[in-house]
């Protein structure tokens, strides 16, 4: 599965998925970020919410949703 591959890639590069944030709705489309951490640095990547949640489940990362 692509989500397993992404999890393994992030781990192999020394990073972790810190959390998933579903942060906005634009024209009826939800938007999400993957919050990755490596060596104390943070990186936010745009992602489809469905992919982000699937990855969070595999990584045991929390999913946060803005009001």
PDBQT receptor file of N, H, CA, C and O in Angstrom, charges set to zero:
ATOM      1  N   UNK A   1       0.829  -1.183   0.000  1.00  0.00    +0.000 N 
ATOM      2  CA  UNK A   1       0.000   0.000   0.000  1.00  0.00    +0.000 C 
ATOM      3  C   UNK A   1       0.877   1.251   0.000  1.00  0.00    +0.000 C 
ATOM      4  O   UNK A   1       1.947   1.257   0.608  1.00  0.00    +0.000 OA
ATOM      5  N   UNK A   2       0.440   2.286  -0.663  1.00  0.00    +0.000 N 
ATOM      6  H   UNK A   2      -0.429   2.281  -1.157  1.00  0.00    +0.000 HD
ATOM      7  CA  UNK A   2       1.224   3.532  -0.693  1.00  0.00    +0.000 C 
ATOM      8  C   UNK A   2       1.443   4.135   0.699  1.00  0.00    +0.000 C 
ATOM      9  O   UNK A   2       2.475   4.758   0.950  1.00  0.00    +0.000 OA
ATOM     10  N   UNK A   3       0.478   3.951   1.595  1.00  0.00    +0.000 N 
ATOM     11  H   UNK A   3      -0.360   3.445   1.391  1.00  0.00    +0.000 HD
ATOM     12  CA  UNK A   3       0.610   4.523   2.937  1.00  0.00    +0.000 C 
ATOM     13  C   UNK A   3       1.706   3.818   3.726  1.00  0.00    +0.000 C 
ATOM     14  O   UNK A   3       2.424   4.454   4.497  1.00  0.00    +0.000 OA
ATOM     15  N   UNK A   4       1.834   2.515   3.538  1.00  0.00    +0.000 N 
ATOM     16  H   UNK A   4       1.250   1.999   2.912  1.00  0.00    +0.000 HD
ATOM     17  CA  UNK A   4       2.909   1.773   4.188  1.00  0.00    +0.000 C 
ATOM     18  C   UNK A   4       4.259   2.204   3.631  1.00  0.00    +0.000 C 
ATOM     19  O   UNK A   4       5.225   2.352   4.380  1.00  0.00    +0.000 OA
ATOM     20  N   UNK A   5       4.326   2.404   2.330  1.00  0.00    +0.000 N 
ATOM     21  H   UNK A   5       3.541   2.284   1.721  1.00  0.00    +0.000 HD
ATOM     22  CA  UNK A   5       5.566   2.855   1.694  1.00  0.00    +0.000 C 
ATOM     23  C   UNK A   5       5.974   4.222   2.225  1.00  0.00    +0.000 C 
ATOM     24  O   UNK A   5       7.145   4.437   2.538  1.00  0.00    +0.000 OA
ATOM     25  N   UNK A   6       5.028   5.148   2.332  1.00  0.00    +0.000 N 
ATOM     26  H   UNK A   6       4.077   4.974   2.078  1.00  0.00    +0.000 HD
ATOM     27  CA  UNK A   6       5.340   6.481   2.840  1.00  0.00    +0.000 C 
ATOM     28  C   UNK A   6       5.805   6.404   4.291  1.00  0.00    +0.000 C 
ATOM     29  O   UNK A   6       6.751   7.094   4.671  1.00  0.00    +0.000 OA
ATOM     30  N   UNK A   7       5.165   5.589   5.092  1.00  0.00    +0.000 N 
ATOM     31  H   UNK A   7       4.397   5.028   4.783  1.00  0.00    +0.000 HD
ATOM     32  CA  UNK A   7       5.567   5.400   6.482  1.00  0.00    +0.000 C 
ATOM     33  C   UNK A   7       6.999   4.888   6.553  1.00  0.00    +0.000 C 
ATOM     34  O   UNK A   7       7.803   5.407   7.327  1.00  0.00    +0.000 OA
ATOM     35  N   UNK A   8       7.325   3.884   5.760  1.00  0.00    +0.000 N 
ATOM     36  H   UNK A   8       6.672   3.462   5.131  1.00  0.00    +0.000 HD
ATOM     37  CA  UNK A   8       8.677   3.330   5.757  1.00  0.00    +0.000 C 
ATOM     38  C   UNK A   8       9.702   4.345   5.259  1.00  0.00    +0.000 C 
ATOM     39  O   UNK A   8      10.825   4.389   5.762  1.00  0.00    +0.000 OA
ATOM     40  N   UNK A   9       9.326   5.160   4.277  1.00  0.00    +0.000 N 
ATOM     41  H   UNK A   9       8.414   5.124   3.869  1.00  0.00    +0.000 HD
ATOM     42  CA  UNK A   9      10.232   6.175   3.734  1.00  0.00    +0.000 C 
ATOM     43  C   UNK A   9      10.545   7.238   4.771  1.00  0.00    +0.000 C 
ATOM     44  O   UNK A   9      11.706   7.594   4.969  1.00  0.00    +0.000 OA
ATOM     45  N   UNK A  10       9.517   7.745   5.431  1.00  0.00    +0.000 N 
ATOM     46  H   UNK A  10       8.574   7.456   5.270  1.00  0.00    +0.000 HD
ATOM     47  CA  UNK A  10       9.717   8.770   6.464  1.00  0.00    +0.000 C 
ATOM     48  C   UNK A  10      10.602   8.209   7.575  1.00  0.00    +0.000 C 
ATOM     49  O   UNK A  10      11.514   8.894   8.041  1.00  0.00    +0.000 OA
ATOM     50  N   UNK A  11      10.349   6.984   8.001  1.00  0.00    +0.000 N 
ATOM     51  H   UNK A  11       9.609   6.428   7.623  1.00  0.00    +0.000 HD
ATOM     52  CA  UNK A  11      11.140   6.354   9.055  1.00  0.00    +0.000 C 
ATOM     53  C   UNK A  11      12.586   6.150   8.612  1.00  0.00    +0.000 C 
ATOM     54  O   UNK A  11      13.511   6.418   9.379  1.00  0.00    +0.000 OA
ATOM     55  N   UNK A  12      12.789   5.681   7.387  1.00  0.00    +0.000 N 
ATOM     56  H   UNK A  12      12.038   5.463   6.764  1.00  0.00    +0.000 HD
ATOM     57  CA  UNK A  12      14.142   5.445   6.877  1.00  0.00    +0.000 C 
ATOM     58  C   UNK A  12      14.951   6.735   6.780  1.00  0.00    +0.000 C 
ATOM     59  O   UNK A  12      16.176   6.714   6.896  1.00  0.00    +0.000 OA
ATOM     60  N   UNK A  13      14.267   7.854   6.569  1.00  0.00    +0.000 N 
ATOM     61  H   UNK A  13      13.271   7.871   6.476  1.00  0.00    +0.000 HD
ATOM     62  CA  UNK A  13      14.941   9.151   6.504  1.00  0.00    +0.000 C 
ATOM     63  C   UNK A  13      15.120   9.797   7.879  1.00  0.00    +0.000 C 
ATOM     64  O   UNK A  13      15.583  10.933   7.986  1.00  0.00    +0.000 OA
ATOM     65  N   UNK A  14      14.749   9.063   8.926  1.00  0.00    +0.000 N 
ATOM     66  H   UNK A  14      14.373   8.140   8.840  1.00  0.00    +0.000 HD
ATOM     67  CA  UNK A  14      14.957   9.545  10.284  1.00  0.00    +0.000 C 
ATOM     68  C   UNK A  14      13.856  10.432  10.821  1.00  0.00    +0.000 C 
ATOM     69  O   UNK A  14      14.041  11.105  11.835  1.00  0.00    +0.000 OA
ATOM     70  N   UNK A  15      12.714  10.442  10.158  1.00  0.00    +0.000 N 
ATOM     71  H   UNK A  15      12.563   9.895   9.334  1.00  0.00    +0.000 HD
ATOM     72  CA  UNK A  15      11.616  11.296  10.585  1.00  0.00    +0.000 C 
ATOM     73  C   UNK A  15      10.486  10.516  11.226  1.00  0.00    +0.000 C 
ATOM     74  O   UNK A  15      10.473   9.285  11.240  1.00  0.00    +0.000 OA
ATOM     75  N   UNK A  16       9.537  11.274  11.757  1.00  0.00    +0.000 N 
ATOM     76  H   UNK A  16       9.547  12.274  11.746  1.00  0.00    +0.000 HD
ATOM     77  CA  UNK A  16       8.323  10.681  12.313  1.00  0.00    +0.000 C 
ATOM     78  C   UNK A  16       7.134  11.553  11.920  1.00  0.00    +0.000 C 
ATOM     79  O   UNK A  16       7.260  12.761  11.721  1.00  0.00    +0.000 OA
ATOM     80  N   UNK A  17       5.997  10.913  11.818  1.00  0.00    +0.000 N 
ATOM     81  H   UNK A  17       5.895   9.931  11.980  1.00  0.00    +0.000 HD
ATOM     82  CA  UNK A  17       4.763  11.661  11.628  1.00  0.00    +0.000 C 
ATOM     83  C   UNK A  17       4.293  12.083  13.009  1.00  0.00    +0.000 C 
ATOM     84  O   UNK A  17       3.860  11.250  13.806  1.00  0.00    +0.000 OA
ATOM     85  N   UNK A  18       4.377  13.367  13.291  1.00  0.00    +0.000 N 
ATOM     86  H   UNK A  18       4.729  14.044  12.644  1.00  0.00    +0.000 HD
ATOM     87  CA  UNK A  18       4.019  13.887  14.613  1.00  0.00    +0.000 C 
ATOM     88  C   UNK A  18       2.506  13.955  14.775  1.00  0.00    +0.000 C 
ATOM     89  O   UNK A  18       1.967  13.592  15.821  1.00  0.00    +0.000 OA
ATOM     90  N   UNK A  19       1.825  14.423  13.732  1.00  0.00    +0.000 N 
ATOM     91  H   UNK A  19       2.263  14.718  12.882  1.00  0.00    +0.000 HD
ATOM     92  CA  UNK A  19       0.363  14.502  13.764  1.00  0.00    +0.000 C 
ATOM     93  C   UNK A  19      -0.158  14.835  12.375  1.00  0.00    +0.000 C 
ATOM     94  O   UNK A  19       0.594  15.253  11.496  1.00  0.00    +0.000 OA
ATOM     95  N   UNK A  20      -1.439  14.645  12.198  1.00  0.00    +0.000 N 
ATOM     96  H   UNK A  20      -2.050  14.306  12.913  1.00  0.00    +0.000 HD
ATOM     97  CA  UNK A  20      -2.174  15.057  11.003  1.00  0.00    +0.000 C 
ATOM     98  C   UNK A  20      -3.130  16.154  11.429  1.00  0.00    +0.000 C 
ATOM     99  O   UNK A  20      -3.789  16.045  12.463  1.00  0.00    +0.000 OA
ATOM    100  N   UNK A  21      -3.208  17.214  10.629  1.00  0.00    +0.000 N 
ATOM    101  H   UNK A  21      -2.673  17.302   9.789  1.00  0.00    +0.000 HD
ATOM    102  CA  UNK A  21      -4.106  18.325  10.935  1.00  0.00    +0.000 C 
ATOM    103  C   UNK A  21      -5.032  18.547   9.745  1.00  0.00    +0.000 C 
ATOM    104  O   UNK A  21      -4.579  18.910   8.659  1.00  0.00    +0.000 OA
ATOM    105  N   UNK A  22      -6.315  18.332   9.948  1.00  0.00    +0.000 N 
ATOM    106  H   UNK A  22      -6.683  18.037  10.830  1.00  0.00    +0.000 HD
ATOM    107  CA  UNK A  22      -7.306  18.693   8.930  1.00  0.00    +0.000 C 
ATOM    108  C   UNK A  22      -7.698  20.120   9.278  1.00  0.00    +0.000 C 
ATOM    109  O   UNK A  22      -8.394  20.365  10.263  1.00  0.00    +0.000 OA
ATOM    110  N   UNK A  23      -7.238  21.062   8.452  1.00  0.00    +0.000 N 
ATOM    111  H   UNK A  23      -6.672  20.863   7.651  1.00  0.00    +0.000 HD
ATOM    112  CA  UNK A  23      -7.212  22.456   8.869  1.00  0.00    +0.000 C 
ATOM    113  C   UNK A  23      -8.200  23.388   8.193  1.00  0.00    +0.000 C 
ATOM    114  O   UNK A  23      -8.408  24.497   8.684  1.00  0.00    +0.000 OA
ATOM    115  N   UNK A  24      -8.821  22.989   7.087  1.00  0.00    +0.000 N 
ATOM    116  H   UNK A  24      -8.653  22.088   6.688  1.00  0.00    +0.000 HD
ATOM    117  CA  UNK A  24      -9.682  23.950   6.393  1.00  0.00    +0.000 C 
ATOM    118  C   UNK A  24     -10.613  23.218   5.435  1.00  0.00    +0.000 C 
ATOM    119  O   UNK A  24     -10.402  22.052   5.101  1.00  0.00    +0.000 OA
ATOM    120  N   UNK A  25     -11.645  23.933   5.003  1.00  0.00    +0.000 N 
ATOM    121  H   UNK A  25     -11.816  24.880   5.274  1.00  0.00    +0.000 HD
ATOM    122  CA  UNK A  25     -12.541  23.485   3.941  1.00  0.00    +0.000 C 
ATOM    123  C   UNK A  25     -12.625  24.629   2.939  1.00  0.00    +0.000 C 
ATOM    124  O   UNK A  25     -12.992  25.748   3.295  1.00  0.00    +0.000 OA
ATOM    125  N   UNK A  26     -12.283  24.343   1.690  1.00  0.00    +0.000 N 
ATOM    126  H   UNK A  26     -11.984  23.434   1.401  1.00  0.00    +0.000 HD
ATOM    127  CA  UNK A  26     -12.326  25.350   0.630  1.00  0.00    +0.000 C 
ATOM    128  C   UNK A  26     -13.205  24.809  -0.490  1.00  0.00    +0.000 C 
ATOM    129  O   UNK A  26     -12.912  23.764  -1.070  1.00  0.00    +0.000 OA
ATOM    130  N   UNK A  27     -14.279  25.524  -0.790  1.00  0.00    +0.000 N 
ATOM    131  H   UNK A  27     -14.517  26.374  -0.319  1.00  0.00    +0.000 HD
ATOM    132  CA  UNK A  27     -15.219  25.106  -1.836  1.00  0.00    +0.000 C 
ATOM    133  C   UNK A  27     -15.678  23.664  -1.647  1.00  0.00    +0.000 C 
ATOM    134  O   UNK A  27     -15.797  22.912  -2.614  1.00  0.00    +0.000 OA
ATOM    135  N   UNK A  28     -15.935  23.283  -0.397  1.00  0.00    +0.000 N 
ATOM    136  H   UNK A  28     -15.838  23.894   0.389  1.00  0.00    +0.000 HD
ATOM    137  CA  UNK A  28     -16.434  21.943  -0.096  1.00  0.00    +0.000 C 
ATOM    138  C   UNK A  28     -15.369  20.863  -0.068  1.00  0.00    +0.000 C 
ATOM    139  O   UNK A  28     -15.694  19.684   0.067  1.00  0.00    +0.000 OA
ATOM    140  N   UNK A  29     -14.097  21.240  -0.194  1.00  0.00    +0.000 N 
ATOM    141  H   UNK A  29     -13.832  22.198  -0.305  1.00  0.00    +0.000 HD
ATOM    142  CA  UNK A  29     -12.994  20.276  -0.178  1.00  0.00    +0.000 C 
ATOM    143  C   UNK A  29     -12.188  20.458   1.103  1.00  0.00    +0.000 C 
ATOM    144  O   UNK A  29     -11.722  21.557   1.400  1.00  0.00    +0.000 OA
ATOM    145  N   UNK A  30     -12.027  19.370   1.859  1.00  0.00    +0.000 N 
ATOM    146  H   UNK A  30     -12.406  18.477   1.617  1.00  0.00    +0.000 HD
ATOM    147  CA  UNK A  30     -11.231  19.417   3.076  1.00  0.00    +0.000 C 
ATOM    148  C   UNK A  30      -9.747  19.423   2.721  1.00  0.00    +0.000 C 
ATOM    149  O   UNK A  30      -9.327  18.817   1.735  1.00  0.00    +0.000 OA
ATOM    150  N   UNK A  31      -8.963  20.120   3.545  1.00  0.00    +0.000 N 
ATOM    151  H   UNK A  31      -9.305  20.612   4.346  1.00  0.00    +0.000 HD
ATOM    152  CA  UNK A  31      -7.519  20.219   3.344  1.00  0.00    +0.000 C 
ATOM    153  C   UNK A  31      -6.812  19.716   4.594  1.00  0.00    +0.000 C 
ATOM    154  O   UNK A  31      -7.270  19.942   5.714  1.00  0.00    +0.000 OA
ATOM    155  N   UNK A  32      -5.682  19.027   4.388  1.00  0.00    +0.000 N 
ATOM    156  H   UNK A  32      -5.309  18.844   3.478  1.00  0.00    +0.000 HD
ATOM    157  CA  UNK A  32      -4.949  18.467   5.529  1.00  0.00    +0.000 C 
ATOM    158  C   UNK A  32      -3.455  18.701   5.377  1.00  0.00    +0.000 C 
ATOM    159  O   UNK A  32      -2.944  18.900   4.275  1.00  0.00    +0.000 OA
ATOM    160  N   UNK A  33      -2.763  18.669   6.525  1.00  0.00    +0.000 N 
ATOM    161  H   UNK A  33      -3.178  18.507   7.420  1.00  0.00    +0.000 HD
ATOM    162  CA  UNK A  33      -1.306  18.721   6.574  1.00  0.00    +0.000 C 
ATOM    163  C   UNK A  33      -0.794  17.471   7.262  1.00  0.00    +0.000 C 
ATOM    164  O   UNK A  33      -1.422  16.951   8.184  1.00  0.00    +0.000 OA
ATOM    165  N   UNK A  34       0.349  16.998   6.805  1.00  0.00    +0.000 N 
ATOM    166  H   UNK A  34       0.859  17.420   6.056  1.00  0.00    +0.000 HD
ATOM    167  CA  UNK A  34       1.136  16.022   7.546  1.00  0.00    +0.000 C 
ATOM    168  C   UNK A  34       2.190  16.825   8.293  1.00  0.00    +0.000 C 
ATOM    169  O   UNK A  34       2.964  17.550   7.670  1.00  0.00    +0.000 OA
ATOM    170  N   UNK A  35       2.233  16.710   9.597  1.00  0.00    +0.000 N 
ATOM    171  H   UNK A  35       1.604  16.121  10.103  1.00  0.00    +0.000 HD
ATOM    172  CA  UNK A  35       3.248  17.397  10.391  1.00  0.00    +0.000 C 
ATOM    173  C   UNK A  35       4.339  16.375  10.694  1.00  0.00    +0.000 C 
ATOM    174  O   UNK A  35       4.170  15.499  11.541  1.00  0.00    +0.000 OA
ATOM    175  N   UNK A  36       5.462  16.503   9.985  1.00  0.00    +0.000 N 
ATOM    176  H   UNK A  36       5.599  17.215   9.296  1.00  0.00    +0.000 HD
ATOM    177  CA  UNK A  36       6.592  15.596  10.145  1.00  0.00    +0.000 C 
ATOM    178  C   UNK A  36       7.656  16.255  10.996  1.00  0.00    +0.000 C 
ATOM    179  O   UNK A  36       7.807  17.476  10.976  1.00  0.00    +0.000 OA
ATOM    180  N   UNK A  37       8.400  15.446  11.748  1.00  0.00    +0.000 N 
ATOM    181  H   UNK A  37       8.277  14.453  11.764  1.00  0.00    +0.000 HD
ATOM    182  CA  UNK A  37       9.516  15.956  12.537  1.00  0.00    +0.000 C 
ATOM    183  C   UNK A  37      10.754  15.100  12.302  1.00  0.00    +0.000 C 
ATOM    184  O   UNK A  37      10.683  13.878  12.171  1.00  0.00    +0.000 OA
ATOM    185  N   UNK A  38      11.906  15.801  12.254  1.00  0.00    +0.000 N 
ATOM    186  H   UNK A  38      11.963  16.794  12.360  1.00  0.00    +0.000 HD
ATOM    187  CA  UNK A  38      13.192  15.111  12.131  1.00  0.00    +0.000 C 
ATOM    188  C   UNK A  38      14.263  15.995  12.754  1.00  0.00    +0.000 C 
ATOM    189  O   UNK A  38      14.405  17.162  12.389  1.00  0.00    +0.000 OA
ATOM    190  N   UNK A  39      15.000  15.442  13.676  1.00  0.00    +0.000 N 
ATOM    191  H   UNK A  39      14.884  14.494  13.972  1.00  0.00    +0.000 HD
ATOM    192  CA  UNK A  39      16.082  16.166  14.342  1.00  0.00    +0.000 C 
ATOM    193  C   UNK A  39      15.621  17.517  14.894  1.00  0.00    +0.000 C 
ATOM    194  O   UNK A  39      16.338  18.511  14.778  1.00  0.00    +0.000 OA
ATOM    195  N   UNK A  40      14.443  17.556  15.485  1.00  0.00    +0.000 N 
ATOM    196  H   UNK A  40      13.861  16.748  15.579  1.00  0.00    +0.000 HD
ATOM    197  CA  UNK A  40      13.936  18.782  16.082  1.00  0.00    +0.000 C 
ATOM    198  C   UNK A  40      13.350  19.780  15.097  1.00  0.00    +0.000 C 
ATOM    199  O   UNK A  40      12.874  20.838  15.508  1.00  0.00    +0.000 OA
ATOM    200  N   UNK A  41      13.375  19.472  13.819  1.00  0.00    +0.000 N 
ATOM    201  H   UNK A  41      13.762  18.613  13.485  1.00  0.00    +0.000 HD
ATOM    202  CA  UNK A  41      12.804  20.360  12.801  1.00  0.00    +0.000 C 
ATOM    203  C   UNK A  41      11.423  19.857  12.400  1.00  0.00    +0.000 C 
ATOM    204  O   UNK A  41      11.168  18.653  12.377  1.00  0.00    +0.000 OA
ATOM    205  N   UNK A  42      10.535  20.799  12.084  1.00  0.00    +0.000 N 
ATOM    206  H   UNK A  42      10.742  21.777  12.102  1.00  0.00    +0.000 HD
ATOM    207  CA  UNK A  42       9.180  20.469  11.657  1.00  0.00    +0.000 C 
ATOM    208  C   UNK A  42       9.008  20.767  10.178  1.00  0.00    +0.000 C 
ATOM    209  O   UNK A  42       9.587  21.713   9.644  1.00  0.00    +0.000 OA
ATOM    210  N   UNK A  43       8.207  19.946   9.534  1.00  0.00    +0.000 N 
ATOM    211  H   UNK A  43       7.737  19.178   9.967  1.00  0.00    +0.000 HD
ATOM    212  CA  UNK A  43       7.893  20.127   8.122  1.00  0.00    +0.000 C 
ATOM    213  C   UNK A  43       6.411  19.815   7.947  1.00  0.00    +0.000 C 
ATOM    214  O   UNK A  43       5.921  18.796   8.434  1.00  0.00    +0.000 OA
ATOM    215  N   UNK A  44       5.711  20.691   7.257  1.00  0.00    +0.000 N 
ATOM    216  H   UNK A  44       6.109  21.518   6.861  1.00  0.00    +0.000 HD
ATOM    217  CA  UNK A  44       4.294  20.473   6.974  1.00  0.00    +0.000 C 
ATOM    218  C   UNK A  44       4.140  20.184   5.484  1.00  0.00    +0.000 C 
ATOM    219  O   UNK A  44       4.616  20.945   4.642  1.00  0.00    +0.000 OA
ATOM    220  N   UNK A  45       3.476  19.086   5.171  1.00  0.00    +0.000 N 
ATOM    221  H   UNK A  45       3.089  18.468   5.855  1.00  0.00    +0.000 HD
ATOM    222  CA  UNK A  45       3.200  18.719   3.792  1.00  0.00    +0.000 C 
ATOM    223  C   UNK A  45       1.697  18.696   3.568  1.00  0.00    +0.000 C 
ATOM    224  O   UNK A  45       0.956  18.171   4.399  1.00  0.00    +0.000 OA
ATOM    225  N   UNK A  46       1.238  19.257   2.457  1.00  0.00    +0.000 N 
ATOM    226  H   UNK A  46       1.839  19.683   1.782  1.00  0.00    +0.000 HD
ATOM    227  CA  UNK A  46      -0.168  19.168   2.091  1.00  0.00    +0.000 C 
ATOM    228  C   UNK A  46      -0.499  17.727   1.732  1.00  0.00    +0.000 C 
ATOM    229  O   UNK A  46       0.317  17.028   1.132  1.00  0.00    +0.000 OA
ATOM    230  N   UNK A  47      -1.689  17.289   2.098  1.00  0.00    +0.000 N 
ATOM    231  H   UNK A  47      -2.352  17.857   2.586  1.00  0.00    +0.000 HD
ATOM    232  CA  UNK A  47      -2.111  15.926   1.798  1.00  0.00    +0.000 C 
ATOM    233  C   UNK A  47      -3.629  15.870   1.707  1.00  0.00    +0.000 C 
ATOM    234  O   UNK A  47      -4.335  16.701   2.277  1.00  0.00    +0.000 OA
ATOM    235  N   UNK A  48      -4.111  14.879   0.984  1.00  0.00    +0.000 N 
ATOM    236  H   UNK A  48      -3.537  14.203   0.521  1.00  0.00    +0.000 HD
ATOM    237  CA  UNK A  48      -5.553  14.632   1.009  1.00  0.00    +0.000 C 
ATOM    238  C   UNK A  48      -5.901  14.083   2.385  1.00  0.00    +0.000 C 
ATOM    239  O   UNK A  48      -5.165  13.252   2.919  1.00  0.00    +0.000 OA
ATOM    240  N   UNK A  49      -7.001  14.528   2.964  1.00  0.00    +0.000 N 
ATOM    241  H   UNK A  49      -7.598  15.202   2.530  1.00  0.00    +0.000 HD
ATOM    242  CA  UNK A  49      -7.360  14.034   4.299  1.00  0.00    +0.000 C 
ATOM    243  C   UNK A  49      -7.460  12.512   4.371  1.00  0.00    +0.000 C 
ATOM    244  O   UNK A  49      -7.054  11.919   5.371  1.00  0.00    +0.000 OA
ATOM    245  N   UNK A  50      -7.983  11.878   3.347  1.00  0.00    +0.000 N 
ATOM    246  H   UNK A  50      -8.313  12.360   2.535  1.00  0.00    +0.000 HD
ATOM    247  CA  UNK A  50      -8.107  10.418   3.388  1.00  0.00    +0.000 C 
ATOM    248  C   UNK A  50      -6.740   9.746   3.469  1.00  0.00    +0.000 C 
ATOM    249  O   UNK A  50      -6.571   8.782   4.216  1.00  0.00    +0.000 OA
ATOM    250  N   UNK A  51      -5.760  10.243   2.709  1.00  0.00    +0.000 N 
ATOM    251  H   UNK A  51      -5.898  11.027   2.103  1.00  0.00    +0.000 HD
ATOM    252  CA  UNK A  51      -4.406   9.696   2.777  1.00  0.00    +0.000 C 
ATOM    253  C   UNK A  51      -3.756  10.013   4.119  1.00  0.00    +0.000 C 
ATOM    254  O   UNK A  51      -3.072   9.171   4.702  1.00  0.00    +0.000 OA
ATOM    255  N   UNK A  52      -3.974  11.224   4.601  1.00  0.00    +0.000 N 
ATOM    256  H   UNK A  52      -4.530  11.908   4.128  1.00  0.00    +0.000 HD
ATOM    257  CA  UNK A  52      -3.376  11.642   5.867  1.00  0.00    +0.000 C 
ATOM    258  C   UNK A  52      -3.890  10.785   7.024  1.00  0.00    +0.000 C 
ATOM    259  O   UNK A  52      -3.107  10.365   7.875  1.00  0.00    +0.000 OA
ATOM    260  N   UNK A  53      -5.181  10.526   7.063  1.00  0.00    +0.000 N 
ATOM    261  H   UNK A  53      -5.817  10.867   6.371  1.00  0.00    +0.000 HD
ATOM    262  CA  UNK A  53      -5.758   9.704   8.133  1.00  0.00    +0.000 C 
ATOM    263  C   UNK A  53      -5.264   8.266   8.024  1.00  0.00    +0.000 C 
ATOM    264  O   UNK A  53      -4.949   7.646   9.040  1.00  0.00    +0.000 OA
ATOM    265  N   UNK A  54      -5.191   7.730   6.816  1.00  0.00    +0.000 N 
ATOM    266  H   UNK A  54      -5.446   8.234   5.991  1.00  0.00    +0.000 HD
ATOM    267  CA  UNK A  54      -4.689   6.365   6.631  1.00  0.00    +0.000 C 
ATOM    268  C   UNK A  54      -3.249   6.246   7.124  1.00  0.00    +0.000 C 
ATOM    269  O   UNK A  54      -2.887   5.251   7.751  1.00  0.00    +0.000 OA
ATOM    270  N   UNK A  55      -2.431   7.251   6.845  1.00  0.00    +0.000 N 
ATOM    271  H   UNK A  55      -2.725   8.060   6.336  1.00  0.00    +0.000 HD
ATOM    272  CA  UNK A  55      -1.049   7.236   7.310  1.00  0.00    +0.000 C 
ATOM    273  C   UNK A  55      -0.989   7.385   8.830  1.00  0.00    +0.000 C 
ATOM    274  O   UNK A  55      -0.201   6.703   9.484  1.00  0.00    +0.000 OA
ATOM    275  N   UNK A  56      -1.804   8.258   9.392  1.00  0.00    +0.000 N 
ATOM    276  H   UNK A  56      -2.445   8.812   8.861  1.00  0.00    +0.000 HD
ATOM    277  CA  UNK A  56      -1.831   8.447  10.844  1.00  0.00    +0.000 C 
ATOM    278  C   UNK A  56      -2.187   7.146  11.567  1.00  0.00    +0.000 C 
ATOM    279  O   UNK A  56      -1.619   6.846  12.617  1.00  0.00    +0.000 OA
ATOM    280  N   UNK A  57      -3.113   6.385  11.018  1.00  0.00    +0.000 N 
ATOM    281  H   UNK A  57      -3.575   6.629  10.165  1.00  0.00    +0.000 HD
ATOM    282  CA  UNK A  57      -3.480   5.108  11.631  1.00  0.00    +0.000 C 
ATOM    283  C   UNK A  57      -2.306   4.144  11.643  1.00  0.00    +0.000 C 
ATOM    284  O   UNK A  57      -2.102   3.426  12.622  1.00  0.00    +0.000 OA
ATOM    285  N   UNK A  58      -1.532   4.122  10.563  1.00  0.00    +0.000 N 
ATOM    286  H   UNK A  58      -1.697   4.706   9.768  1.00  0.00    +0.000 HD
ATOM    287  CA  UNK A  58      -0.380   3.225  10.490  1.00  0.00    +0.000 C 
ATOM    288  C   UNK A  58       0.755   3.670  11.408  1.00  0.00    +0.000 C 
ATOM    289  O   UNK A  58       1.535   2.843  11.880  1.00  0.00    +0.000 OA
ATOM    290  N   UNK A  59       0.846   4.965  11.661  1.00  0.00    +0.000 N 
ATOM    291  H   UNK A  59       0.212   5.637  11.278  1.00  0.00    +0.000 HD
ATOM    292  CA  UNK A  59       1.938   5.518  12.472  1.00  0.00    +0.000 C 
ATOM    293  C   UNK A  59       1.527   5.760  13.924  1.00  0.00    +0.000 C 
ATOM    294  O   UNK A  59       2.349   6.189  14.733  1.00  0.00    +0.000 OA
ATOM    295  N   UNK A  60       0.285   5.495  14.257  1.00  0.00    +0.000 N 
ATOM    296  H   UNK A  60      -0.384   5.147  13.600  1.00  0.00    +0.000 HD
ATOM    297  CA  UNK A  60      -0.253   5.778  15.589  1.00  0.00    +0.000 C 
ATOM    298  C   UNK A  60      -0.090   7.245  15.949  1.00  0.00    +0.000 C 
ATOM    299  O   UNK A  60       0.219   7.582  17.091  1.00  0.00    +0.000 OA
ATOM    300  N   UNK A  61      -0.301   8.117  14.965  1.00  0.00    +0.000 N 
ATOM    301  H   UNK A  61      -0.552   7.843  14.036  1.00  0.00    +0.000 HD
ATOM    302  CA  UNK A  61      -0.201   9.566  15.156  1.00  0.00    +0.000 C 
ATOM    303  C   UNK A  61      -1.596  10.143  15.376  1.00  0.00    +0.000 C 
ATOM    304  O   UNK A  61      -2.569   9.627  14.825  1.00  0.00    +0.000 OA
ATOM    305  N   UNK A  62      -1.708  11.200  16.169  1.00  0.00    +0.000 N 
ATOM    306  H   UNK A  62      -0.918  11.619  16.616  1.00  0.00    +0.000 HD
ATOM    307  CA  UNK A  62      -3.018  11.812  16.380  1.00  0.00    +0.000 C 
ATOM    308  C   UNK A  62      -3.507  12.556  15.145  1.00  0.00    +0.000 C 
ATOM    309  O   UNK A  62      -2.724  13.051  14.335  1.00  0.00    +0.000 OA
ATOM    310  N   UNK A  63      -4.821  12.614  15.034  1.00  0.00    +0.000 N 
ATOM    311  H   UNK A  63      -5.457  12.212  15.692  1.00  0.00    +0.000 HD
ATOM    312  CA  UNK A  63      -5.470  13.387  13.956  1.00  0.00    +0.000 C 
ATOM    313  C   UNK A  63      -6.222  14.527  14.621  1.00  0.00    +0.000 C 
ATOM    314  O   UNK A  63      -7.112  14.298  15.439  1.00  0.00    +0.000 OA
ATOM    315  N   UNK A  64      -5.867  15.745  14.272  1.00  0.00    +0.000 N 
ATOM    316  H   UNK A  64      -5.144  15.931  13.607  1.00  0.00    +0.000 HD
ATOM    317  CA  UNK A  64      -6.521  16.926  14.815  1.00  0.00    +0.000 C 
ATOM    318  C   UNK A  64      -7.381  17.561  13.726  1.00  0.00    +0.000 C 
ATOM    319  O   UNK A  64      -7.006  17.564  12.554  1.00  0.00    +0.000 OA
ATOM    320  N   UNK A  65      -8.534  18.096  14.120  1.00  0.00    +0.000 N 
ATOM    321  H   UNK A  65      -8.839  18.093  15.072  1.00  0.00    +0.000 HD
ATOM    322  CA  UNK A  65      -9.449  18.720  13.171  1.00  0.00    +0.000 C 
ATOM    323  C   UNK A  65      -9.832  20.097  13.691  1.00  0.00    +0.000 C 
ATOM    324  O   UNK A  65     -10.311  20.243  14.815  1.00  0.00    +0.000 OA
ATOM    325  N   UNK A  66      -9.613  21.099  12.856  1.00  0.00    +0.000 N 
ATOM    326  H   UNK A  66      -9.223  20.980  11.942  1.00  0.00    +0.000 HD
ATOM    327  CA  UNK A  66      -9.985  22.469  13.225  1.00  0.00    +0.000 C 
ATOM    328  C   UNK A  66     -11.501  22.610  13.219  1.00  0.00    +0.000 C 
ATOM    329  O   UNK A  66     -12.198  21.884  12.511  1.00  0.00    +0.000 OA
ATOM    330  N   UNK A  67     -12.002  23.544  14.008  1.00  0.00    +0.000 N 
ATOM    331  H   UNK A  67     -11.435  24.134  14.584  1.00  0.00    +0.000 HD
ATOM    332  CA  UNK A  67     -13.439  23.800  14.028  1.00  0.00    +0.000 C 
ATOM    333  C   UNK A  67     -13.824  24.378  12.703  1.00  0.00    +0.000 C 
ATOM    334  O   UNK A  67     -14.996  24.679  12.477  1.00  0.00    +0.000 OA
TER     335      UNK A  67
